């Protein structure tokens, strides 16, 4: 689906709100330089007469009142070598809540339009400066919460994922053409070896799609983070563990049951992966309405957990209720910690599966490194080892790749049948797989899907 090039000029503040040394207002579109000439007063020549890359000082003037709004710098970009591929300028004014807003309002009065979220990057996509995977990488880089996430976003921005998808797309495009060429042969004139040969050419494409799908779990972790819920009976050390992992006294620690009455969240990174730690109310038959609500929220957090740290008191026998709670969780999504081991280990490890129970003291020489290592092992346990160390696909990519793989397998099955009646379905399934790969790059993608992708951006990017 072709998307028309934008015909108007947009403006937005590109820096975050709040006090700072400078703020940046962006302007992009066909009327950029007439607006710059009108609003920016500086020694000759006019902005429109200066070369690309020029950075010069002047005053921003209101187009109607001629009031000086700020003393600023202007940076010039020329099409097609700007971020958006259009004529563009940046006005670097003083930071704070008012200077940038006043400059933006002056641009809007002069005829620019307020940019929508992500519209500058959307224009870069529409003007073939970026494919859609690279445009999404811009957002991933902005939202990166660890060095690993930033490194992968940078690799995707440099077209690591786009290159892999485009290679698969072009290989499949050639294959689709050859499959469709079979339909032009008269009956009984197509050599019997042709369908088999085409089917054999499908195997590397299928392998390539599966290899990309294998990177999804890591992509999910890096973009969204793992939800790690700390749960157990009252006074087993849940808040103490949260504070140890967070590296600061985030939760109140008290010997009295019911101290934690709501979920407490803390963000950390372990080995470059973002983690949301969630401390919960002690699980018990609570006497009061407030504590009961805290326990209800604890169960809600547990239902959404990627990993549960099940805490029990190692100095006491493990109760049937605790066993039932532990075994209600997927073994791949739980770690059982026996706390208060400094008081003596009484809990019987035979009640639990081998290697599933780890007695610790959270007060004396807490084995924090070992606990963190166990968390990482569990969280990454679902990550297939992939050759694509610089690629981690998103949920959108995964959805298209899964559909493409299903269509591809059906096409291969039809070709392997050897029946002429299956040639047309094989061609249709192959084309459907090709379309899904194209969607990832932004080819033949609907306006609604584009709007959904770019609506997640901030205004000004």
DAMO-V993769 format. One line per field, one symbol per residue. ss: DSSP state (2 for helix, 1 for strand, 0 for the rest). Layout:
# DAMO-V993769
ss=???
This chain:
# DAMO-V993769
ss=00000000011110000000011111110002222222211000002220000011111110000001111111111000000000011111110000222222222222001100002222222200000222222222222000222222222220022222222222222222222222000000000022222222222222222222200222222222011111110000022222222200000000000000000111111100111111100000000022222222222222200011111110000002222222200022211111102220000022200000111000000002222222222222220000000000002222222222222222222222200222222222222222222222200000222222220000000
